[in-house]
Amino acid sequence: MSKVLLTGGTGFIGSHTALALIENGFEVVIVDNLINSEADVVSRLEKFKNVSIPFYHGDCRDEDLLNRIFQEHKIEIVIHFAGLKAVGESVSFPLEYYENNINATVTVLKTMLKNRVHKLVFSSSATVYAENNPAERVEGHPLGCTNPYGWTKFMSEQIIRDTCQASSQLNAISLRYFNPVGAHPSGIIGENPKGVPNNLMPYIQQVATGIRDYLRVYGNDYDTVDGTGVRDYIHVCDLAEAHVAASKYLQNHKGCLEINIGTGKGVSVLEMVAAFERVNNIKIPYRIEARRSGDLAINYANASKAYQLLGWKAKRNLEDMCRDAYNWQYNLQKNKT
């Protein structure tokens, strides 16, 4: 049974990936500094699957901590999620993003090589694609970013490529996520950001459950179907399964790859709001505000490479995303009262 280290493993994507890995026969070890997540995620996963998950509360920029984890566990694969992730926030605090995200990638790679761990799945982003590409992003398209968050992913991918080139034993896959949403259908885990949400779906969820009065829609003058931004929203459980597929691929293949993970379909902000209202029979009030710096008009995936190499494709639809997201948020609020 292969053992996988998840950096940032208590976060939204990390926790769902931990669950998917366990369901596919992997053992999981988690390290997280809990900046944007809670430690009780681990106990919920353990109870749900009746397993023990070693958890280390700490920062993956801490070389001594990572070395200790590698010494205490026979890690075969590292899935590197840990990092700051809000586009708008990165524009306001670029140095914090560069210092955190890039140093984390460098430290993970250094300690992996030191401890002879040679398989890496990296949590990258569709923000690495240059703005003037066609709306349907393909892996071979020119790269270039509109915000510091994107540049940290761009630079981390380059660092990984260079390290693979210098160390022929290292094999890596950078998964370029589009827009993860939803929650596990059980309602035991989901997205629960601290503070004001930076992403659309958790903001809608909080409006739906009365935490916030209305949704802020940033811009309605884009050249899109209804003037609002269009994104490729992917169910987080589909995304988690992509990490399982990438981990299995690395067990039998060598190289350094970049792969899009999305549905291949674009959905506007207002289309998402309408779907959420329809599926959950609830009204989501919203207000149009000015565009955010760094946001693109349209961005969706060509995900054919993921299917060709990993045998993976998204299975869940928009209705699944909206239903599971609301179910999670509803349960979360109910348990707090």
RALIN-V789455 format. One record per residue. SS is DSSP state (H for helix, E for strand, - for the rest). PHI is phi in whole degrees, 0 to 359 (none if undefined). Layout:
BEGIN
SS_PHI, SS_PHI
END
This chain:
BEGIN
-_none, -_285, E_250, E_242, E_265, E_253, E_277, -_70, -_283, -_266, -_286, H_304, H_284, H_300, H_292, H_292, H_291, H_303, H_297, H_295, H_296, H_300, H_293, -_254, -_88, -_272, E_265, E_234, E_236, E_237, E_234, E_203, -_270, -_62, -_296, -_228, -_202, -_235, -_293, H_292, H_304, H_297, H_294, H_294, H_295, H_298, H_292, H_295, H_252, -_53, -_227, -_253, -_242, E_300, E_234, E_243, E_273, -_179, -_261, -_284, -_277, -_273, H_300, H_298, H_295, H_296, H_300, H_296, H_299, H_296, H_285, H_273, -_224, -_274, -_283, -_257, E_227, E_247, E_250, E_260, -_264, -_304, -_166, -_284, -_221, -_263, H_302, H_299, H_297, H_294, H_293, H_281, -_231, H_297, H_296, H_298, H_290, H_296, H_297, H_287, H_289, H_286, H_298, H_297, H_297, H_298, H_294, H_300, H_296, H_301, H_286, H_300, H_296, H_299, -_258, -_58, -_253, -_236, E_231, E_228, E_248, E_253, E_278, E_257, E_206, H_293, H_291, H_284, E_279, -_298, -_295, -_271, -_288, -_303, -_301, E_277, E_281, -_240, -_307, -_279, -_295, -_302, E_259, -_158, -_239, -_248, -_204, H_300, H_304, H_300, H_296, H_294, H_288, H_304, H_292, H_296, H_302, H_294, H_300, H_295, H_300, H_296, H_290, H_298, H_295, H_280, -_237, -_295, -_282, -_282, E_234, E_214, E_231, E_264, E_267, E_270, E_289, -_263, E_235, E_289, E_215, -_90, -_194, -_295, -_299, -_292, -_81, -_276, -_221, -_183, -_270, -_221, -_294, -_277, -_80, -_285, -_298, -_263, -_246, H_298, H_298, H_297, H_292, H_301, H_301, H_288, H_293, H_299, -_256, -_84, -_290, -_235, -_283, -_202, E_271, E_270, E_255, E_270, -_97, -_228, -_239, -_284, -_277, -_226, -_301, -_225, -_89, -_261, -_298, E_250, E_226, -_264, E_274, E_235, E_296, H_299, H_289, H_296, H_297, H_300, H_293, H_295, H_291, H_296, H_298, H_293, H_296, H_294, H_299, H_291, H_289, H_232, -_224, -_245, -_126, E_226, E_234, E_237, E_223, E_289, E_233, -_199, -_266, -_85, -_232, -_264, E_227, E_280, H_303, H_288, H_294, H_294, H_301, H_297, H_295, H_298, H_296, H_294, H_293, H_256, -_52, -_215, -_267, -_245, -_292, E_214, E_229, E_277, E_234, -_294, -_304, -_270, -_298, -_92, -_279, -_262, -_284, E_224, E_201, E_215, E_265, -_265, -_256, H_293, H_297, H_299, H_287, H_296, H_266, H_259, -_69, -_249, -_208, -_294, -_247, -_264, -_253, H_299, H_297, H_300, H_301, H_292, H_296, H_292, H_296, H_291, H_302, H_297, H_295, H_298, H_296, H_298, H_292, H_297, H_287, H_274, -_263
END
